[in-house]
Amino acid sequence: MTSKNVRCSAPRPLCRERGVVLVISLIILVALSLAGLALVRTTDTGNVISGNMAFRAAAVQAVDTGVEDAFTNVAGASGYANNPETGIANKYYTQINDTTGPDGGPDGLPDVTWSAVTGTTIGEGNVVRWVAERMCNGSTATRELILANCSTAPGRPNSSQKPGLQPTNTNFAVAYRVTIRVEGPRNTVAMGQAIIAR
């Protein structure tokens, strides 16, 4: 018996079907699958971006911890300001340590290797590192040289003064620049600076 002799037992219109609906259904199924994958990928990207923004916000908040720690170490009872002529490698500099910016001049950041600076881990893996610099260039052997070579503020520390007043030999505070760097998860880096007058 050959295929020509096989008879269709279904009603006559159904016997003429050749599987076109199956092919069209498979094409639509593939298109819907691709659309679903694109939607999942878009959702995942949104979650990654939201997570990165949260890590950045946590790193910026951790900068405050560095400022508080530096303030204690600079202006505290046994802080660097009480013995300003003694530097500490990778932590405190008696003069401005800023000579290598992109154009060969200062860039506002200390020239340090941050990985060599001692850090403190806080929160969700944020490592806080800070460096303090006395805002001086040149000799500071006398009060006159300090006034000539250092950034000073009129008045005693934590006092309020009118703008434009010049410090006197008996009543001034030397400025210290503190640079804080926070390294967090997913290569997040946040930096901040504060000026402490002491």
Salt bridges, closest charged atoms under 4 A:
GLU85 OE2 - ARG134 NH2 2.63
ASP98 OD2 - ARG177 NH2 3.88
GLU133 OE2 - ARG177 NH2 2.86
GLU183 OE1 - ARG129 NH2 3.35
GLU183 OE2 - ARG181 NE 2.92
